[in-house]
Amino acid sequence: MNVMERALRWWGPRGGIAQFHRPTGVPGRVAGWIMGRRSSNVTRNRWAVRLLDIQPSERVLELGCGPGVAVAALAERAALVVGVDHSAVMIRQARHRNRSAVRAGRVRLGCASVENLSLREGTFDAALAVNTLAMWPDPVARLGELARLLRPGGRVALVSQPRQPGVTSAAVVEELTGLLAEAGFSRLRTEMLELDPPVVCVLAFSGGQ
């Protein structure tokens, strides 16, 4: 039994899936360790970052940054990455994972919920949310707020890997595209990553371009 299997066996009875939603305490730290090292999670995050095609001068926001896997990939490309998460445990892990970029001022991390964002960095060129939209209250309103944080023509990538029984990739695509369109985003594009189960990414642009 490898380290990951032992961690999953210990962690399951002590929080299980709930710790992915709001990691706390020791079980939350284990959840973050799993998210930061599980190959499917790392692959999914890096794939989403590549789809955003970040340029060296750009500023990027990640909502629900978890232990900072995508933040690290974004920081290799962007001028500034701002990551927020509602779990203080995740923010601590993200800071540790990205400590050099944080010290250099290229990464800023804060503990905040998506409905109570207070950002002083101005507008962003791109935004990313990986497997977090299902936890947002009133997602259309939240996406509308996100659109106001993006420059005109700024882009967003929403990523979801559905694991609930009976939930298909087609249903996820329909849901994400519908929410983005209702929030005023346009030029929607869907990409798929063939993991088990498949990963859906819907990219869209804010108004003004």
C-alpha positions as CSV (number, residue, x, y, z in Angstrom):
1,M,0.0,0.0,0.0
2,N,1.5,3.3,-1.1
3,V,1.4,6.6,0.9
4,M,-1.6,8.0,-1.0
5,E,-3.6,4.8,-0.3
6,R,-2.7,4.9,3.4
7,A,-3.8,8.6,3.5
8,L,-7.1,7.9,1.9
9,R,-7.8,4.9,4.2
10,W,-7.1,7.1,7.3
11,W,-8.9,10.2,6.0
12,G,-12.2,8.6,4.8
13,P,-13.8,7.9,8.2
14,R,-12.6,11.3,9.5
15,G,-14.3,13.6,7.1
16,G,-14.4,12.1,3.7
17,I,-15.9,14.1,0.9
18,A,-17.0,16.9,3.3
19,Q,-13.4,17.8,3.8
20,F,-13.1,18.7,0.1
21,H,-15.8,21.3,0.6
22,R,-14.5,23.0,3.6
23,P,-11.2,21.5,4.9
24,T,-10.6,22.0,8.6
25,G,-8.3,20.7,11.2
26,V,-6.1,17.6,10.7
27,P,-8.6,15.9,8.3
28,G,-8.6,19.1,6.3
29,R,-4.8,19.1,6.1
30,V,-4.9,15.5,4.9
31,A,-7.5,16.5,2.2
32,G,-5.2,19.3,1.1
33,W,-2.2,16.9,0.9
34,I,-4.3,14.5,-1.2
35,M,-5.5,17.3,-3.5
36,G,-1.9,18.6,-3.9
37,R,-0.4,15.3,-4.9
38,R,-3.1,13.1,-6.5
39,S,-2.1,12.8,-10.1
40,S,-5.6,13.3,-11.5
41,N,-6.0,16.5,-9.6
42,V,-2.6,17.9,-10.6
43,T,-3.3,16.9,-14.3
44,R,-6.8,18.6,-14.2
45,N,-5.5,21.8,-12.8
46,R,-2.5,22.1,-15.1
47,W,-4.7,21.3,-18.1
48,A,-7.1,24.1,-17.1
49,V,-4.3,26.6,-16.8
50,R,-3.0,25.7,-20.3
51,L,-6.5,26.3,-21.8
52,L,-6.5,29.8,-20.4
53,D,-3.4,30.6,-22.4
54,I,-2.0,33.0,-19.9
55,Q,0.4,35.7,-21.1
56,P,3.4,37.1,-19.1
57,S,1.8,40.5,-18.6
58,E,-1.6,39.2,-17.3
59,R,-3.2,39.2,-13.9
60,V,-5.2,36.1,-13.0
61,L,-7.7,35.3,-10.2
62,E,-8.5,31.8,-9.0
63,L,-11.6,31.2,-6.9
64,G,-11.4,28.3,-4.6
65,C,-7.6,27.8,-5.0
66,G,-7.3,24.9,-2.6
67,P,-3.7,23.9,-1.8
68,G,-2.4,26.0,-4.6
69,V,-1.8,23.5,-7.4
70,A,-3.2,25.7,-10.2
71,V,-1.8,28.8,-8.5
72,A,1.7,27.3,-9.0
73,A,1.1,26.6,-12.7
74,L,-0.4,30.1,-13.2
75,A,2.5,31.8,-11.4
76,E,4.9,30.2,-14.0
77,R,3.1,32.2,-16.7
78,A,1.4,35.4,-15.3
79,A,2.6,38.7,-13.9
80,L,0.3,38.3,-10.8
81,V,-1.9,35.5,-9.5
82,V,-4.5,36.1,-6.8
83,G,-6.0,33.1,-5.1
84,V,-8.8,32.9,-2.6
85,D,-10.4,30.1,-0.7
86,H,-12.8,29.9,2.2
87,S,-10.6,27.4,4.0
88,A,-7.7,28.8,6.1
89,V,-6.2,25.3,6.0
90,M,-6.0,25.5,2.2
91,I,-4.6,29.0,2.2
92,R,-1.8,27.9,4.5
93,Q,-1.0,25.0,2.2
94,A,-1.2,27.2,-0.9
95,R,1.2,29.7,0.7
96,H,3.7,27.0,1.5
97,R,3.5,25.5,-2.0
98,N,4.0,28.9,-3.6
99,R,6.2,30.5,-1.0
100,S,8.9,31.7,-3.4
101,A,6.3,33.4,-5.7
102,V,4.5,34.9,-2.6
103,R,7.8,36.4,-1.4
104,A,8.4,37.8,-4.8
105,G,5.0,39.4,-4.9
106,R,3.8,37.4,-7.9
107,V,1.2,35.5,-5.9
108,R,-1.2,36.9,-3.3
109,L,-3.5,34.6,-1.3
110,G,-6.4,35.3,1.0
111,C,-9.1,33.5,3.0
112,A,-12.5,34.6,1.7
113,S,-15.7,33.1,0.5
114,V,-16.8,33.7,-3.1
115,E,-19.9,35.7,-1.9
116,N,-17.7,38.0,0.3
117,L,-14.8,38.9,-2.0
118,S,-12.9,42.0,-1.1
119,L,-10.0,42.4,-3.6
120,R,-7.8,45.4,-3.9
121,E,-5.9,44.3,-7.0
122,G,-8.3,45.9,-9.5
123,T,-9.3,44.1,-12.7
124,F,-8.1,40.8,-14.0
125,D,-7.4,39.4,-17.4
126,A,-8.5,35.9,-16.6
127,A,-10.2,33.8,-13.9
128,L,-10.3,30.2,-13.0
129,A,-12.5,28.0,-10.8
130,V,-11.9,24.2,-10.6
131,N,-14.5,22.0,-9.0
132,T,-15.9,24.8,-6.9
133,L,-19.0,26.2,-8.7
134,A,-21.3,23.6,-7.2
135,M,-20.5,25.1,-3.8
136,W,-21.3,28.7,-4.7
137,P,-24.5,30.3,-3.4
138,D,-26.5,31.8,-6.3
139,P,-23.9,31.0,-9.0
140,V,-25.4,33.4,-11.6
141,A,-24.9,36.3,-9.2
142,R,-21.4,35.2,-8.3
143,L,-20.5,34.9,-12.0
144,G,-21.9,38.4,-12.6
145,E,-19.7,39.7,-9.9
146,L,-16.8,37.9,-11.4
147,A,-17.5,39.5,-14.8
148,R,-17.1,42.9,-13.1
149,L,-13.7,41.9,-11.8
150,L,-12.5,41.0,-15.3
151,R,-11.4,43.6,-17.9
152,P,-13.6,43.9,-21.0
153,G,-12.9,40.8,-23.0
154,G,-11.4,39.0,-20.0
155,R,-11.8,35.3,-20.0
156,V,-12.9,32.7,-17.4
157,A,-12.5,28.9,-17.2
158,L,-15.0,26.8,-15.2
159,V,-13.9,23.3,-14.6
160,S,-15.9,20.4,-13.3
161,Q,-15.2,16.7,-13.0
162,P,-18.6,15.2,-12.1
163,R,-18.5,12.2,-9.7
164,Q,-22.1,12.0,-8.6
165,P,-23.9,8.8,-9.9
166,G,-26.0,9.6,-12.9
167,V,-24.4,13.0,-13.7
168,T,-23.1,13.0,-17.2
169,S,-20.6,15.3,-18.9
170,A,-23.3,16.5,-21.2
171,A,-25.4,17.6,-18.3
172,V,-22.4,19.5,-16.8
173,V,-21.7,21.3,-20.0
174,E,-25.4,22.3,-20.3
175,E,-25.3,23.6,-16.7
176,L,-22.1,25.6,-17.0
177,T,-22.9,27.1,-20.4
178,G,-26.4,28.1,-19.2
179,L,-25.0,29.8,-16.0
180,L,-22.3,31.7,-17.9
181,A,-24.7,32.9,-20.6
182,E,-27.2,34.0,-18.0
183,A,-24.5,35.9,-16.2
184,G,-23.7,37.8,-19.5
185,F,-20.6,35.9,-20.7
186,S,-20.2,35.1,-24.4
187,R,-18.1,33.2,-26.9
188,L,-18.4,30.0,-24.9
189,R,-16.2,27.1,-25.8
190,T,-16.1,23.6,-24.3
191,E,-13.1,21.4,-23.8
192,M,-12.9,17.8,-22.4
193,L,-10.1,16.0,-20.6
194,E,-10.3,12.2,-20.8
195,L,-9.8,11.2,-17.2
196,D,-12.1,8.8,-15.3
197,P,-14.6,10.4,-15.0
198,P,-14.0,12.9,-17.9
199,V,-13.3,16.6,-17.0
200,V,-15.4,19.4,-18.5
201,C,-14.0,22.9,-19.0
202,V,-16.2,25.8,-20.3
203,L,-14.3,28.9,-21.4
204,A,-16.1,32.2,-21.9
205,F,-15.4,35.9,-22.3
206,S,-16.8,38.9,-20.4
207,G,-18.5,41.7,-22.4
208,G,-16.8,44.6,-24.2
209,Q,-14.9,42.8,-26.9
